């Protein structure tokens, strides 16, 4: 799993210091928390999580990630069009 990290030393993990059972959750938490900071961390978080599910093929996590990034793989919520076209009476804050 440690080969998925974009910058292993940044997580305080080097070489064989990773103990899978103790560290896996910590690594996944760190990756998930920082998944939107860079494209590399986004990929690392999602593929690491998919690999924890023990897919039947070694490269399936990467393939699933690639498929999830294709716009055709996403469906809008039923009220998306209505919501985007609705006038707003006050500015909304996103955050």
NORSUL-V114778 format. One record per backbone hydrogen bond with DSSP energy under -0.5 kcal/mol. CO is the residue of the C=O (numbers start at 1). NH is the residue of the N-H. E is the energy in kcal/mol with one decimal. If there is no record, write none. Layout:
CO_NH_E / CO_NH_E
//
This chain:
1_4_-2.4 / 2_5_-1.0 / 7_10_-1.0 / 7_11_-0.6 / 8_11_-1.7 / 8_13_-1.6 / 9_12_-1.9 / 14_17_-2.1 / 15_18_-0.6 / 17_19_-0.6 / 18_20_-0.8 / 19_22_-0.6 / 19_23_-3.2 / 20_24_-2.3 / 23_27_-3.0 / 24_28_-2.8 / 25_29_-2.5 / 26_30_-2.4 / 27_31_-3.0 / 28_32_-2.9 / 29_33_-2.6 / 30_34_-1.6 / 32_35_-1.1 / 34_37_-1.8 / 34_38_-0.5 / 38_42_-2.0 / 39_43_-2.4 / 40_44_-2.5 / 41_45_-2.6 / 42_46_-2.2 / 43_47_-2.7 / 44_48_-2.1 / 45_49_-2.1 / 46_50_-2.1 / 47_51_-2.4 / 48_52_-1.5 / 49_53_-0.6 / 50_53_-1.0 / 51_54_-1.9 / 57_60_-1.5 / 59_63_-2.0 / 60_64_-3.0 / 61_65_-2.0 / 62_66_-2.6 / 63_67_-2.3 / 64_68_-2.1 / 65_69_-0.9 / 66_69_-0.9 / 67_70_-1.4 / 70_73_-2.4 / 71_74_-1.6 / 77_80_-1.9 / 79_83_-2.7 / 80_84_-2.6 / 81_85_-1.8 / 82_86_-1.2
//
